[in-house]
Amino acid sequence: MTNEEHAKECQEQLKKLKGKKVIDCSFRAYDNNCWRLYIVTDDGKLVMTFCPDWSCPVVEHHEAHHDEDPE
């Protein structure tokens, strides 16, 4: 996959936030030099995991579980 294709895929994942109300967000770093951005919306949670050697973050979507702490 080219860099342009990776960028398009990342953009498509972020577009899923449009129209949703962001309730909370948090950031957590890990020992392996990676980090996660947790975005909690009124419709669920978006988790983006970034590592320096990845060309694009891994994105996970979770159903609404507003009472849970980030993993």
VORO-404033 format. One line per 2 residues: number of its first residue (from 0); for each residue x, y, z of N, C-alpha, C. Coordinates in steps of 0.02 Angstrom, whole numbers, plus 50000, padded with zeros to 5 digits. Example, Ala and Ser with C-alpha at 12.3 -4.5 7.8 and 13.67 -1.06 7.14 Angstrom:
VORO-404033
0 = 50660 49716 50390 50615 49775 50390 50660 49835 50390  50642 49888 50354 50684 49947 50357 50645 50002 50394
end
This chain:
VORO-404033
0 = 50042 49941 50000 50000 50000 50000 50045 50062 50000  50029 50111 49958 50069 50171 49953 50054 50218 50011
2 = 50098 50268 50022 50086 50317 50074 50020 50354 50063  50005 50368 50000 49942 50403 49984 49882 50360 50003
4 = 49886 50295 49990 49831 50250 50008 49824 50245 50084  49881 50243 50120 49879 50242 50193 49846 50306 50220
6 = 49865 50363 50192 49837 50427 50215 49762 50428 50203  49740 50403 50146 49668 50401 50130 49632 50356 50180
8 = 49660 50298 50196 49629 50252 50243 49623 50285 50313  49676 50319 50335 49674 50354 50399 49621 50408 50399
10 = 49616 50445 50345 49567 50499 50340 49496 50471 50344  49485 50415 50311 49419 50383 50312 49399 50363 50383
12 = 49447 50338 50422 49433 50320 50492 49415 50382 50533  49452 50436 50524 49438 50498 50561 49371 50528 50542
14 = 49350 50519 50480 49286 50546 50458 49227 50515 50497  49239 50456 50526 49186 50423 50565 49169 50463 50628
16 = 49211 50511 50646 49198 50554 50704 49150 50612 50687  49142 50626 50622 49099 50682 50602 49028 50672 50627
18 = 49000 50724 50655 48931 50723 50678 48922 50692 50747  48975 50667 50776 48971 50638 50843 48996 50688 50894
20 = 48969 50684 50953 48990 50728 51007 49048 50695 51045  49105 50730 51048 49162 50705 51085 49150 50719 51159
22 = 49148 50666 51199 49134 50671 51270 49199 50675 51310  49250 50637 51290 49313 50635 51326 49367 50611 51279
24 = 49429 50626 51297 49486 50599 51260 49544 50592 51309  49587 50544 51294 49645 50533 51336 49701 50505 51293
26 = 49760 50506 51321 49820 50487 51285 49861 50443 51331  49889 50389 51306 49931 50345 51347 49991 50322 51306
28 = 50050 50331 51335 50113 50308 51304 50129 50238 51331  50166 50200 51291 50185 50132 51310 50261 50125 51306
30 = 50288 50076 51340 50360 50065 51343 50391 50049 51276  50351 50024 51230 50378 50005 51164 50380 50064 51116
32 = 50378 50126 51143 50382 50187 51104 50319 50198 51060  50265 50166 51079 50201 50176 51045 50155 50213 51092
34 = 50101 50240 51065 50052 50275 51107 49983 50267 51078  49933 50277 51122 49864 50271 51101 49826 50335 51118
36 = 49783 50354 51073 49738 50410 51082 49668 50380 51086  49634 50392 51143 49566 50368 51154 49519 50427 51146
38 = 49470 50421 51100 49420 50473 51089 49352 50442 51104  49320 50465 51157 49254 50439 51176 49201 50486 51149
40 = 49154 50459 51111 49100 50498 51083 49033 50475 51112  48980 50509 51094 48914 50489 51116 48891 50423 51085
42 = 48929 50398 51036 48911 50338 51000 48962 50281 51008  49014 50292 51047 49065 50241 51055 49134 50270 51065
44 = 49184 50228 51057 49253 50250 51068 49296 50234 51007  49338 50280 50989 49387 50272 50936 49455 50268 50969
46 = 49493 50216 50955 49560 50209 50983 49609 50208 50925  49656 50255 50926 49707 50258 50874 49774 50241 50906
48 = 49807 50190 50880 49872 50168 50906 49926 50187 50856  49976 50224 50879 50030 50248 50837 50096 50218 50860
50 = 50137 50195 50814 50204 50173 50828 50250 50204 50776  50312 50221 50795 50356 50257 50750 50370 50222 50683
52 = 50371 50156 50683 50387 50121 50621 50325 50103 50579  50266 50126 50601 50205 50114 50562 50191 50175 50519
54 = 50169 50163 50458 50155 50220 50413 50086 50250 50427  50044 50213 50462 49976 50236 50477 49955 50208 50544
56 = 49917 50245 50584 49895 50217 50647 49845 50160 50637  49843 50116 50686 49791 50064 50687 49731 50095 50722
58 = 49673 50088 50693 49613 50118 50720 49563 50064 50739  49537 50069 50800 49485 50023 50824 49424 50064 50842
60 = 49366 50037 50827 49302 50068 50847 49268 50022 50896  49244 50051 50951 49209 50013 51002 49141 50044 51013
62 = 49092 50001 51031 49026 50026 51047 49030 50067 51111  48980 50106 51125 48980 50151 51182 48986 50112 51248
64 = 49039 50127 51285 49052 50100 51352 49081 50157 51392  49043 50209 51405 49069 50271 51433 49095 50264 51504
66 = 49076 50213 51540 49098 50205 51609 49166 50171 51615  49192 50143 51561 49255 50107 51564 49314 50155 51557
68 = 49369 50137 51590 49431 50174 51583 49466 50150 51519  49510 50192 51490 49547 50169 51431 49588 50106 51449
70 = 49595 50063 51401 49630 50000 51412 49703 50011 51427
end
